[in-house]
Amino acid sequence: MLGLLRALWAYRGFILGSVKREFQSKYRNSLLGAAWTVLNPLAMIVVYTVVFAKVMHARLPGVDSSFAYSIHLCAGVLPWGMFVEIVSRAQNAFIENANMIKKLSFPRLCLPVIVVVNALVNFAIVFGLFVAFTLVSGTFPGLAFLALIPLLILLTLFAIGLGITLGVLNVFFRDVGQFFGIVLNFWFWLTPIVYSADILPKRIQAGMQFNPMASLIEAFQGVMMQGEWPDWSQLWLVAVLSVGLCVFGFRLFRKHVGEMVDEL
């Protein structure tokens, strides 16, 4: 493990350069350039606020704030978007970079790391705008905001562990990526993002504890909406699953990395 970390650190220039190139290429030949990085999430926040809070008058049980549903939605959609970006891109990272893997010698795990850094940069920009909105609207959660740091670490570990596992399997079984795309659609609606878990029947609420993303999303929403520190005892399953997936994914990768090159 230490050898792997040393190898990744030695190639930090390659990782950061790849992140920079991808960020720049995204807006190449665009008149507004990197301004779209701000405009797109800003438009999304405005739509959520205007449409749901002002036009549809969406409300949450026991919450009177006119911005409550907008904050609920953003606090769920943004972490979910980061999770999907990491998993979806990590599961295709080895296939999409097949030519580079065959021609260049570098630690192959640099590719998932690049995916994670890119996702974190994108998330930081979008979530930063969301935080600015809470400051302007007077709904900033206060000191509980610091709880987002361990929540983000958990979310990232869970996403990359799952992403690397799927990425290795996807090299040998290309149906894995297609199938997981369908799973994500169902997973989204089985997670309390656009609705509150309180409106569900009790037996379904009890089943939510087995959905790791439900616990994480509710923790994000609790921090941003009520300024509450998460109930860490409700996140033990996510923590165990995240660490387990990372260990399993790395072992699976190390076992099959040689065969992957031939398969690609």
URJOLIN-V982705 format. One record per helix or strand of 2 or more residues. SS is the DSSP state (h for helix, s for strand). FROM is the first residue (numbers start at 1). TO is the last residue. If there is no record, write none. Layout:
ss;from;to
SS;FROM;TO
SS;FROM;TO
This chain:
ss;from;to
h;2;10
h;12;26
h;35;55
h;68;96
h;98;103
h;110;137
h;142;172
h;175;189
h;197;199
h;202;210
h;212;226
h;232;263
